[in-house]
Amino acid sequence: IVSQIAQLEEQILRCRKQVAFGKALQKLTSNKDFQKVILEEFCVKEAARYVQQSVNPSLSPEERQQSLLIAQASGVLKQWLHIQEQMSNVAESEIDKCNAKIDDIRAEGEDE
C-alpha cells in the first residue's frame, strides 16, 4: 500500500511539472510579440516564402530541399506546441485521478 501511494505521488509530481510547463507555454503563446514574430511571421509568411523557394528552378536541388525543410519547420513547431498543450491537459486530469486512487487506497487500508 505504501509503495502504491509513493508511486502515485511520484506520478503526481511528474504531472505537476508537465502542467506547469503547459502553463508557461500557454503564457508564451498568448504573448502578442510571440504571436506576431513566430506564429504569424515565421509560421505563415516565411513558411509560404520558403515553399515557393522550394520549387524555384533557379536554385540548386540542395537549396530547394533546404527551403522545403525550413518551410516544414513551422509545421513541426506548431505541432509540437499542440502536443505539449494536450500533454498538459492530460497531466492535469491525471493528477485528479491519482489523488482519487490515493484516497481509495487509504480508505481500503482503514477498513481493514
Sine and cosine of phi, psi and omega as CSV:
sin_phi,cos_phi,sin_psi,cos_psi,sin_omega,cos_omega
0.00,0.00,-0.70,0.72,-0.02,-1.00
-0.89,0.45,-0.65,0.76,-0.01,-1.00
-0.94,0.35,-0.56,0.83,0.06,-1.00
-0.90,0.44,-0.70,0.71,0.01,-1.00
-0.90,0.44,-0.67,0.74,0.01,-1.00
-0.88,0.47,-0.66,0.75,0.04,-1.00
-0.90,0.45,-0.68,0.73,0.02,-1.00
-0.91,0.42,-0.64,0.77,0.03,-1.00
-0.91,0.41,-0.60,0.80,0.07,-1.00
-0.91,0.41,-0.65,0.76,0.04,-1.00
-0.90,0.44,-0.63,0.78,0.04,-1.00
-0.88,0.48,-0.67,0.74,0.03,-1.00
-0.88,0.47,-0.70,0.71,0.04,-1.00
-0.88,0.48,-0.68,0.74,0.00,-1.00
-0.91,0.42,-0.64,0.77,0.02,-1.00
-0.89,0.45,-0.61,0.79,0.05,-1.00
-0.90,0.44,-0.68,0.74,0.01,-1.00
-0.90,0.43,-0.66,0.75,0.02,-1.00
-0.90,0.43,-0.68,0.73,0.02,-1.00
-0.89,0.46,-0.66,0.75,0.05,-1.00
-0.88,0.47,-0.69,0.72,0.02,-1.00
-0.88,0.47,-0.64,0.77,0.03,-1.00
-0.92,0.39,-0.64,0.77,0.05,-1.00
-0.90,0.44,-0.65,0.76,0.02,-1.00
-0.92,0.40,-0.64,0.77,0.03,-1.00
-0.89,0.45,-0.66,0.75,0.04,-1.00
-0.88,0.47,-0.68,0.73,0.01,-1.00
-0.90,0.44,-0.75,0.66,-0.08,-1.00
-0.95,0.32,-0.31,0.95,0.07,-1.00
-1.00,0.04,-0.13,0.99,0.04,-1.00
-0.93,0.38,0.78,-0.63,-0.07,-1.00
-0.87,0.49,-0.61,0.80,0.03,-1.00
-0.92,0.39,-0.67,0.75,0.05,-1.00
-0.88,0.48,-0.71,0.70,-0.01,-1.00
-0.87,0.49,-0.69,0.73,-0.03,-1.00
-0.95,0.33,-0.78,0.62,-0.12,-0.99
-0.96,0.28,-0.75,0.66,-0.11,-0.99
-1.00,0.01,-0.84,0.55,-0.12,-0.99
-0.95,0.31,-0.62,0.78,-0.03,-1.00
-1.00,0.04,-0.83,0.56,-0.08,-1.00
-0.93,0.36,-0.80,0.60,-0.07,-1.00
-0.98,0.22,-0.80,0.60,-0.13,-0.99
-0.95,0.30,-0.38,0.93,-0.01,-1.00
-0.93,-0.36,-0.90,0.44,-0.13,-0.99
-0.93,0.36,-0.77,0.64,-0.01,-1.00
-0.92,0.39,-0.62,0.79,0.03,-1.00
-0.87,0.49,-0.68,0.73,0.01,-1.00
-0.90,0.44,-0.65,0.76,0.02,-1.00
-0.89,0.45,-0.67,0.74,0.01,-1.00
-0.94,0.34,-0.53,0.85,0.09,-1.00
-0.88,0.47,-0.69,0.72,0.03,-1.00
-0.89,0.46,-0.66,0.76,0.03,-1.00
-0.89,0.45,-0.51,0.86,-0.06,-1.00
-0.92,0.38,-0.25,0.97,0.04,-1.00
-0.90,-0.44,0.20,0.98,-0.01,-1.00
-0.96,0.27,0.92,-0.40,-0.06,-1.00
-0.93,0.36,-0.26,0.96,0.01,-1.00
-0.98,0.17,-0.17,0.98,0.06,-1.00
-1.00,-0.04,0.42,-0.91,0.05,-1.00
-0.95,0.33,0.33,-0.94,0.06,-1.00
-0.83,0.56,-0.60,0.80,0.01,-1.00
-0.92,0.40,-0.66,0.75,0.02,-1.00
-0.92,0.39,-0.62,0.78,0.04,-1.00
-0.90,0.43,-0.67,0.74,0.02,-1.00
-0.89,0.45,-0.68,0.73,0.03,-1.00
-0.88,0.47,-0.66,0.75,0.03,-1.00
-0.88,0.47,-0.66,0.75,0.02,-1.00
-0.90,0.43,-0.66,0.75,0.02,-1.00
-0.89,0.45,-0.65,0.76,0.02,-1.00
-0.91,0.42,-0.67,0.75,0.03,-1.00
-0.87,0.49,-0.65,0.76,-0.01,-1.00
-0.94,0.35,-0.41,0.91,-0.02,-1.00
-0.85,0.52,-0.59,0.81,0.01,-1.00
-0.90,0.43,-0.62,0.78,0.05,-1.00
-0.92,0.40,-0.63,0.78,0.04,-1.00
-0.90,0.45,-0.68,0.73,0.02,-1.00
-0.88,0.47,-0.74,0.68,-0.01,-1.00
-0.89,0.45,-0.62,0.78,0.04,-1.00
-0.91,0.42,-0.68,0.73,0.01,-1.00
-0.88,0.48,-0.69,0.72,0.03,-1.00
-0.86,0.50,-0.68,0.74,0.00,-1.00
-0.91,0.43,-0.70,0.71,0.00,-1.00
-0.88,0.47,-0.68,0.74,0.01,-1.00
-0.89,0.46,-0.62,0.78,0.04,-1.00
-0.90,0.44,-0.69,0.72,0.02,-1.00
-0.89,0.45,-0.68,0.73,0.00,-1.00
-0.89,0.46,-0.61,0.79,0.04,-1.00
-0.91,0.42,-0.67,0.74,0.03,-1.00
-0.89,0.46,-0.68,0.74,0.03,-1.00
-0.90,0.43,-0.69,0.72,-0.01,-1.00
-0.87,0.49,-0.63,0.78,0.00,-1.00
-0.89,0.45,-0.67,0.75,0.02,-1.00
-0.95,0.31,-0.50,0.86,0.03,-1.00
-0.91,0.41,-0.56,0.83,0.02,-1.00
-0.86,0.51,-0.73,0.68,0.02,-1.00
-0.89,0.46,-0.66,0.75,0.01,-1.00
-0.90,0.44,-0.69,0.72,0.00,-1.00
-0.90,0.43,-0.67,0.74,0.03,-1.00
-0.88,0.47,-0.64,0.76,0.03,-1.00
-0.91,0.43,-0.65,0.76,0.03,-1.00
-0.90,0.44,-0.67,0.75,0.03,-1.00
-0.87,0.49,-0.71,0.71,0.03,-1.00
-0.87,0.50,-0.68,0.74,0.02,-1.00
-0.89,0.46,-0.71,0.71,-0.01,-1.00
-0.89,0.46,-0.69,0.72,0.00,-1.00
-0.92,0.39,-0.62,0.79,0.02,-1.00
-0.91,0.41,-0.64,0.77,0.04,-1.00
-0.91,0.43,-0.62,0.79,0.02,-1.00
-0.91,0.42,-0.57,0.82,0.03,-1.00
-0.95,0.30,-0.53,0.85,-0.02,-1.00
-0.95,0.33,-0.43,0.90,-0.07,-1.00
-0.99,0.14,0.00,0.00,0.00,0.00
